Amino acid sequence: MSYAPILAAAFVLWPVMGLLGAQGYGPLLALAALPALALARPKMPPASYALMALAFVAWAAISEIWSPASRGLISGNLLEGNFAIRASSVRIVLTALFGSLAVAGALRIATGTAQMSTRVMLGAFAVQGLLVAASAVFGGPVVAMIYGPDAMEQAKGFQNIGRNANAFMLVLPILAAYLAARPGWRWKAVAGGVVLASVVVVVQEDSQSALIGVVFMLMAWTIVWLIPRTGYRWLICLMAGYVASAPVLIGFAINLMRQAGISLPGSFQSRAWSWEVVIGKAVEKPLFGHGIAASKTWRETYADHPAWLAQLPGFWADYPVVPGHPHNMALQIWAETGVVGAVLAGLTLVVIAFRLPTPQSLRPDVRYAIAGLVGVVASLFSFSYNVWNDSFWASVILAAGAIILLSRRTRASI
């Protein structure tokens, strides 16, 4: 039996997990990965890029030893329904292992055996797109009905809508590239319409990171179109350089904008202040960092920064400048895992860049799906999630599996 139907079955649940605030992609990845042991029999030892990624994850897990956020490995009871994996290190290690299995299994799918599975997958992505669009129109009344009149509870609902939009952004490049690669100008017009409609929806939902994701996706497509031989290397090595130089690069950019008198929108200004604090934390322990998830324990408030508080309403005084995490994974890697973690993360990206096939050697749909995914991930990496968010990385790995599945569909069937 092929591994393709297993992946297809997982993607049937993809839009459901999105509706639940994208928090179920970790368990979904595990369910998809375990059958790979029997059906696909991944090759051993793992590929070099997988080994580098596992080395970074291992270092992050080791940093739990000196992290002030360490709270033990697990809590609750499985039989009582309150079991939880408390340690970020355990969650991210499990995600890396399941991800390695799923990708290895997908790579063993034979070309020409994924026709129906690909149709199911693309259909699921289209359904999620429709649900995201519906959320932009009906989200307010639905959230009020489910979460009640309390504004704080409603905020959780709108946050889930935003997370669903971010999850759709990960598969938008796959859907758009597939449509654009179909013969005839009409399909290219449909692909353009899907991208344009996505922009309208994320603007309506005020999902700024998702909107930047679309911009980065278009930029990545342009780079691969202009540099068909080495486009992937440029894209991913730029990401590696960004990770390696994040404290200097972001600190320089913030100072430059301050000197130029450039005002940022509210959410981005608060991120910039958060990043300044995190850069300071990275300087405090540059070699090994403060330990995984340490940013959860940083209680510095706006009251500690009167110049920043003067630009905000007074009730912000007790609000933490770093609200749980810095919303920038590169800076978080530096602050929590130090130079060692940043080097391992950067090297992982470099190895991936040089292991990928050249863009011109791939079918157009696969070529631009890969580039677009890199662009969207770069946006979410820079502005949205905690670097130890296992659900986010599980969704990225599943999206990569979707591209592999797409590549196993024969060109004649497109």
N, C-alpha and C positions, 0 to 999 in steps of 0.2 A: 504493500500500500504506500502511496506517495504521501509526503508530508504536506503537500499543497492544500488538501481539504482541511487539515487541522488548522493551518493559518487562516483559511477562508472562514472557518467556523469562529475563530477568535475575532475576525473583523466584523462578523455579524453583530457581535456584542460591542464593537467600538463606539457606535453612536449612543448606546445605552450608558456606557461608562462616562461619556462626555456629558450627558444630561445629569449625571450624579456628581458633577463638579470635577470630573477627570481624576478622581481619587481611586478608581478601581483598576487603573491600567497595570499596577504592580501585580495583583492577583491574576489579571488576565494574561500577562506575560508568563507567569508561572504555569498557568494551565496550558498555554500554547507551547511552552518549552519542554515540559516533561516528556511528552510523546516523542520528541526528537531523539531521545536516548534509544528508543526501540525502533522507530520508523526510519530515521535518517542516519543513525550511527555516525555522529560527527567524528571527523578525523582527530587523532591525537598525535603529537601535542597540538595545542591551539595555535592559530596563526600569530605572527609577530605583533600585529596591532592589538590582538586580544590580550596577549601577554603583557604588553605595555599598559593597557588599560587596567588590567588586573593588578599590576604593580602599583599604579596610582591609588587604586581602591584599597589595596592592602596597607599602603602607607597612611591613608586617611583613617582606616580602621585602627591602626596602631596608635594614632594620635588620640584615640578615646582615652588612653591611659592618663594623659595629662590635661584632658579637656575639663573645664569647670562645669560643663553641661552634662557630664556623664551621670546617668540616673539608674544604672543597672541595665541588664539585657532585656528582660521581659517583665510584664506585669499582668495581673488578672488571671482568670481561669478559662480555658477553652470551653469546658462544659457549661460554665455559667454565662458564656457569651460576652465576656468583657476582657478577653485575652488581647494583649497588644505587645508588639515588639517596640520597646522604648528606645533602644540604642540605635542611633543613626547609622553606626558602623555595621550592625547586623543587617539592617534594611538595604543599605547600599551594596554590601557584599552579595547578598542574595540576588539583588537586581542584576549585578554584574554577571553572576554565574548563570542565572536563567537567561540573560541576554545573550551570553556566549553560546548557550545551547540553541536558542531560537535562531540566531543568525547562522550558526553552523548547519543546523537542520535545513534552513531555507536554501543555503548554498548547494545542498545535495539534491535539490529538486531538479529533475531532468527537464531540459528544454522541450516544450511541446506538450507537457503534461499538466499545464496550469490554466488551460483555457477557461473552463467553467469556474474554477477557483478565483481567477482574476475578475471575471464578471461579477461574482458575488461580492468581492472586496470593493470594487469600484462602485457598485450599487450601495453598499453600506456607507461609503464616503459621501455619496450624493445625498443619502438620507440625512446624514449628519449636517450637511450644508443647509438642507431645507429646515432642519430643526433650529440651527443657529439663526437663520433668517427669520423664522417664526418667533424666536425669542426676542429679536429686535422690535417686532411689532406688538407682540402680546405679552412680553416679559413682565411688564409692570403689574397688570391685573393678576397674572398667574402667580407671581411672587407674593403679592398681597393675599391671595387666596390660600396659598400653601403655608406661608410663614406668619400670617396674622398681621395686625396693625403695628406691632413694635418695630421701630426703625432699625434697631440693632439686629434683630432677627432677619428683617428684609435685606439688610446689607449682606448677610451670608448667601441669600438667594441670588443677588446680583453678582456676587463674587463667583458663584458657581456658573452663572451665565458667561462671565468673562473667561473662566477657565475652559469652558466648552468651546468658546471662540478660539482660544489659543490652541486647543487640541485640533480643531479643524484646520487651522493654519498649517499644521504639520503635514496634513494630507492634501491640502489645496494644490501644492506643486505637482503631486502625482496625478490628481484628477485633471488639472489644467494641461499638463504635458501630454497625457493620454489623448485628450480631446483634440489638442492642436496637431498631434501627429497623424490623425486620421486624414485620409485623402479628401481634397476639396476645400475650397475657401470657407464654406459654410461652417465646417467644424472648427476652423481657426477662429471664426467670428464667435462661435459658441464658447470656446475657451476664453476668449477675451471678455465675453459677457460674464462668465463665471467669476473671473478675477475682478472685474469692475463691480459686480454685485457684492462680492466679498468686501471690497473697500467700503461701499455704502453701508453695509451691515455693521462692520466694526466701528465706523464713524458714528453710526446711530447708537451703538452700545458703549461708545466712549472707551473702547479698548485700545489704548495708545500703543502698547507693545505689539498687539496683533497688527495694527496699521503699519508700524515700523517693519514688522515681519514681511508684509506684502512688498514694501519698498525694497528691503534687503533681498527678497526673492527675485524681484525684477533686476536688481543690480547683479545678482549672481548669474542670472540667465544671460545678461549682457556680457559679462566677463567670459563665460564659457563660449558664447557665440563669437566674440572677438578673438579669443585664444583657444581654439579647439584642441590643440595638442597638450597644453599644460594648464588649462583653466582650473582644473580641480586642485592642482598643486598650489597655484596662486591663492585660490580661495581659502584653502584649509591652512596653508602656511601663514597667511595673514592672520588667521584666527590664533595660530600657535604663537606668533609674534605678539599679538594683543595680550594673550594670557601671560607671556613671559615678562612683558613690560607694563602691565596694567597699573600698578601704583604710580609709576613715573608718568605714563601716558595720560591717565585720567587726572592726576594731580595737576599736570601742566595745562590740560584743557580747562579745568575749573578755574585756575588762576588767570588764564588768558581771557576767559569770558568775564571774569570779575573786573579785570583791568579795562576791558573794552566796554564795561557797563551793560552787558547783555543780560536781560532778564529772562529767566526760564519760566515756563508754565508751572503752576503750583506743585503738581506731583513730581515733576522732574527736578524742581528746586529742592524739594525735600530729599529726593534721592541724592542730589549733589552734596548736600550737607551730610547725609549719612555716609557717603563715600569718603568725605574728608575725615570723618571719625575713624572709619575702617582703615584708611591708609595709615593713620596714626597708630592703630593697633598692630598693623603689619610691621611697622618700624620697631615697635616694642620687642617683638620676638621674631626677628627676620628669618632665622634658620629653620626652626621646626614649627613655628606658628603657635597659636593658643590652643589648638586641638579641635577636633571635629565638633561642629555645632556650637562652638564657644560664643558666637555672636548672639545666641539666645540669652546669654547672661549679661550682656552689656547694657547697663541701666542708665547711662548718661542721658539726661533729658535736655529739652530746649532751655530750661531754666539755667543750665550750666553754660549756655551760650547766649548771653543777652543781645548781642548784635543780630543773631538769627531770630530770636524771639520777638524783637522789635518789629519784624516784618510779618508777624503772625498774630492771630487773635490770642488774647491772654490765656484762654483755656488750653493752649498748646504747651504751657509751661511744664507740665508734668508728663508730657508725652515723650517716649523714648526716641532719640534721634535715629537709632538703628532699631527698627520695629521687628525684632525677631531674626532678621537676616538683612543683608545690605541691598538686595535686589540687583546684585551684580556678581555673577559667579566667579569671574576672574579675580576680583578683589577678595571675595570670600575664600577662594583657594589660597591666596597669599596670606591672608590674616589668620587662617585656621590651620593650614598645613605648611606654611613657610616656603622658603626657596625650594626645599626638597619636593614638596607637592607641586609647585608651579612648574618646575623642570620636568617632572614626570608627566604632568598633564600636557605640557607643550610638546614633549617628545612623542606622546601618544598621537597627537594630531599630525605631527610630521610624518610618522610611520604610516598613518592612514592615508595621508596625501600622496605618498609615493607608492602605496600598494593598490590604490584604485586604478582601474584602466583609464586610458586617455579618453577624454570626452568624445573625440572623433571616431573612436573604435566602437562606440555604443549606438544603439538605435536612438533616434531623436527623443522619443518619449522617455526612455530611461536616462538619457544624457541630461535632459532638463529637469527631470524629477529629482535627480541627485543634487544638482546645483541649487534648485529651489529649496530643497530641504535644508541644505547647509545654510542658506540665507535666513530662513525662518528661525532655525535653531540659534543662529548668531544673535538675532534680536531678542529672543526669549532668554538666552544665556546672559545678555547684557542688561536687561531691564525688568525681568519678572521674578524668576523663581529662586528659591533656596537651592544651592548646588547639591545638597543631599536629599532633594525631593525625589524619592524613588519613583513616584507615579509619573513625574515628568520624564525621567530617563527611560522608564519602561515604555512610555508612549513614543519617544524618539526611536528606540530600538524596534518597536513594532512597525513604525513608519519605514525604517530601513528594510525590515523584512518584507514590507509591502512592495518596495521598489525591486527587491530581488525576485519576488513572485511575479511582478510585472515583466521583468526581463526574461522569465521562463515561458512567457506567452510568445508563440511564433508570430513573426511579422505578418504573415498571410492572414492572420485572424484579426488584425487591428482594423 
